[in-house]
Amino acid sequence: MRKLIAGNWKMNGLASSLAEIAALKGLTGTATCDIVVCPPFTLIEKAVAESRGSAILVGAQDCHAQSTGAYTGDVSADMLAEIGAHFVILGHSERRSAYREADAAVAAKATAAHKAGLTSIVCLGETREEREDGRAIDVVRAQLEGSVPEGATSSNTTIAYEPVWAIGTGLVPTIEQIEETHAAIRQALEGRMGYDGRHVRILYGGSVKASNAAAIFAVPNVEGALVGGASLKASEFAGIISAAV
Ligand code: PEP
């Protein structure tokens, strides 16, 4: 399956950061994987313009479940689609913990994203305590059941397995742990969607760098990465992309 490498800039980036997209264009001209950059809302339109004519697509980091209404401060999937976004990250662990986003809320946002023509990148992942208690697979399966909505297909949905304890910490699960968890996600997707579940891309996320990317991409059922810190610098992000092709 063609891999997808997505960069999550989180709340980082002013207009000057668009230079990283310009540099990335130069570094990834011949990439044979899909590349997505998810800057903050304020830079999406500019990032779309900057990436025009390249293989880079642009995504957002969240959206609201409704398309319009009295939701002060929120942004809808239709608004994102209108300014050229193609993807939206949903249910990132930082939003699940800081804003208490539950699985049902993530599923409602994913439905809105799909209706607007966006591909959702639905994040799942256990805490350190859940991993240590031997509950990681059960937790991830339950999150998948609750966060992936009816109507999800391999064309409108990507899964990102991101152990909470590996995000921004420099810690990475063992290859065996990644393999076991991705296999369980694949099985759950097939149970849910039948044959089409085989074609949903499952990304790994959590302290991916240019130096560990190739080993992670060699794991069965890993079809790319969701990258935080290492996506902020074009040279490091390009190193991850080149490990995927
Ligand atoms: C993320 O925030 O989705 C992430 C994976 O972060 P990092 O790569 O910095 O661990």
Residues whose N, C-alpha, C, O or C-beta is under 5 A from the ligand:
A	BS01	PEP	N8 A166 I167 G168 T169 G205 G206 S207 V208 L226 V227 G228 G229 A230
